[in-house]
Amino acid sequence: MRPSEVLFLFDYDRWATGQVLDASLDLGPDEWSADSVIGERGIGGILVHALGVHERWRTGFEGHRPSLAIRENEPLIGSDELREAWEAEWLLLRTFIAGLDEDRLDRAYAGAPLWQAMVQLINHGTQHRSEAAVILTAAGASPGDLDIVRFTFEQAHGVGD
């Protein structure tokens, strides 16, 4: 896999997560902080968990030991603060990806090539975006179509710029 392909996938991941975050902005505090909606989490918990996992995997990809502090175990942050935290994470991830080459992507990480671990992280995000989209849609705030085809169409036509 080429670095440009990894970047494309993470750009999609950012776009799709952004769609979900945008749709969640109008939720009331009770809807945001509800738990046990899907499994043990509600919308806020799902999105914070997705960020926490993203941060831990990226830190590992960089060759650092992830922090022992687990974001999901902290008090639930609001949607605006979560958006800011995601923006910071995406910047760090983009910086990491900019330093990759094909040799590094093929190097082993956690028993598989790094690029496969990175694709797993995107796939994990898809799972949690799907859970969040179900909750948002039930609350009348659907994030809309999250397909990669929609992302590529919007990129090609300058939609959302």
N, C-alpha and C positions, 0 to 999 in steps of 0.2 A: 504494500500500500504506500502511496506517495503522501508526503506531508500536505500537499494541496487537497487531497481527498479527505484526509483527517480533518483539516480545517473546514472543508465544506460540511462534513457531518456535524462538527461542533457548532458551526454557524447555524445549521438547521436546529440543533438542540437548543441553542440560545433563543432563536426565533420562536420555537414552539413553547418553550418555557415562558418566554415573554408574553405570549398570547394568554397563557393560563394566569400569569401574574396580573396582567391587565384586567382580565375578567374578574379577578378576585377583589379588585380595589373597592367595589361598591358593596361588598358584603358587610353586614353589621358585625360588631364585636362578638356576639353570641355565635353567629354562623362561622366566623373565622376561628374561634377558639374551641368549638365543639370537638369532642373526642368520640372515639368508638363509632364513627360513621362508616368507615371501611376499616375493618380490623380494629386496632386500638387507636387509630388516628382519624382526625378530621382534616379539613382542607389546610388549615395553618400547619398542623403537625406533619402532614404529607409533604408540603412544600419545603418546610424547614429540614425535614429528613433528607429530601432529595439534595438540597444544598450541602448539608453536612457530609453526605456520602461523596458528593462531587469534590468537596474540599479535601477530604481524606485521600481519595484516589489520586487527585492531582498532586498532592504533597508527596505521595508515594512514587508517582511517575517521575517527579523531580529528583528522587533519590533521598528524600528526607523522611524521617520517622514522623508519622502523623501525630498531631497533638493528642494527649490523653483526654483533653476536654472534648466532649461530644456535644455538639450544638443541640442535638435533639433532647438532651438531658437538662438544658438550661430553660429558664422561663420562656414561654412562647413570645416571640417578637411579632410586631405588627406587620401588615403587608407592605407599608412604605419602607420600613427598616429592612425587611427581607429583600425587597427590590434592590436597595442599595448594596446589600451584602452579595447578591447575585452579580450585580454590575462589577464589583471588585473581583469576584471569583472569575468571571469571564475574561477580565483583563489579564489576570494572572495566567489563566489557561492559554490565552492567545499568545502571551509572551513565551510560554513553554513551547507551544507548537511551532513558533517562529524559529526556534533553535533546533528543530528536529530535521533529520535526513532519513533516507530509506534504511540505511544501516542501523540507525538507532531504533527505528520502528520495528525492525525485524529482530532486534535483540530481545532475549528472554526477560520477561517480567512476570513474576508470580506463576511461573510454569508455562507461559504462553508468550508468543511475540507481543511486544508492547502494543502494537496496533490493535490486536485482538482484545487486550485489556481495555483499551480506550473505547473500542466499539461496545464492549460490555457496559461501560459507564453510560454511554448514550442509550443503550437498550434499557438499562435500569431507570433512567430518566423517563423513557417512554412509558414504562409501567406506571410510574407515579403521576405523570401528566394525565394518563388515562383515568386513574382513580380520581384525581382532582377534577377532571372534566365531567365525570359522572356527578360529582357533588355540585359543581357549579351549574350544570344543566338542570339538575333537580331544583336548584335555587333560582332558576330563571336567568342565569348569567352564563350561558354557554360560551366557551372560548372560541367556538367556531371550528372550522376544518383545520386540523393539525397535521395533515398529511404532508410528506416531503414534497409531493407534486405541487401543492399549494405554495409552499416556500419557494420552490424553483420558479414558479410562475411569477410570484411577487418580485423575486430578484430580477428576473428577465425583463419585467415591465415597469420596474421602479415603483411598485406599489408600496406604500408605507414609508417612503423616503421623506 
